[in-house]
Amino acid sequence: MVELFAVNEDVRGSSPCHGAMKLFLTSSTITANLIKPFEEFIGRSSLDMKAAFIPDAGLKTPGDKSWIDQELDELATDLKWQVDKVTLANENIKSLEKLFAYDIVYVNGGYSGYLAEVMRKSGFAKKLPELLAKGIIYVGSSGGSMVLSKVQDAASFYFGEPEPEALEIGGLGLVDFEFYPMHDHRWTPDLVKKIKEKRNKKLKYYLVRDGQAISLDNDTLKLYGDVVILEQDDA
């Protein structure tokens, strides 16, 4: 069943990213109910779009890694995208020129602190503003959404898979808020309360469940679904 939900818009006065950018940030991929909002966001059908799938964040998570290829396969089968895997750990600033041939850069989930580190080492962090300026769309899934914050506070204490070193590494700083993915398999009735107690209250937070998303088109931010907002100093 496709869930219908209201879209809330917040027009921001300024953005940390200079120049044009289109970001579509999810908790866990573009689910069926998000396909139409995503297509409205990009202004076209998403069928047959070419996507570079970046798996690095998930490669450092413990246990079975089959879910990474499963998510890639779902983009190809469910959304009908043409998807190629691009592992940043194997790339450099010159080889990443190939990303300009894609419509979408899809950054998968996992440890966002490690992801930020490999983004910088490979040259991706430097290349990303150029990609966005060319109209290439950034789609984040879980850790791929979290990495765009500046502080990485959410990653440092993320319940179930904390990455305390993320605070020292820091994120890319393309957005001025913390993104906390509230996955269905980690959801508990008191999760929001626990996040409120643990987070750095000097930072704005968006708590996003599976099937919800945030889009950012230059200075216009939209929320898809009942995304929980924790304002700065909101106890």
ABEGO torsion letter per residue (X at the ends): XBBBBBBBBBBBABBABBEBBBBBBBABEBBAAAAAAAAAAAGBBABGBBBBBBAAAAAABBEBAAAAAAAAAAAAAAAGBBBBBBBAAABBAAAAAAAAABABBBBBBEBAAAAAAAAAAAGAAAAAAAAAAAGBBBBBBEAAAAAABAAGAAAAABBGBBBAAAAAAEBAGABABBBBBBBAAABBAAAAAAAAAABBAABBBBBBBBGBBBBBBEABBBBBEBBBBBBBGBX
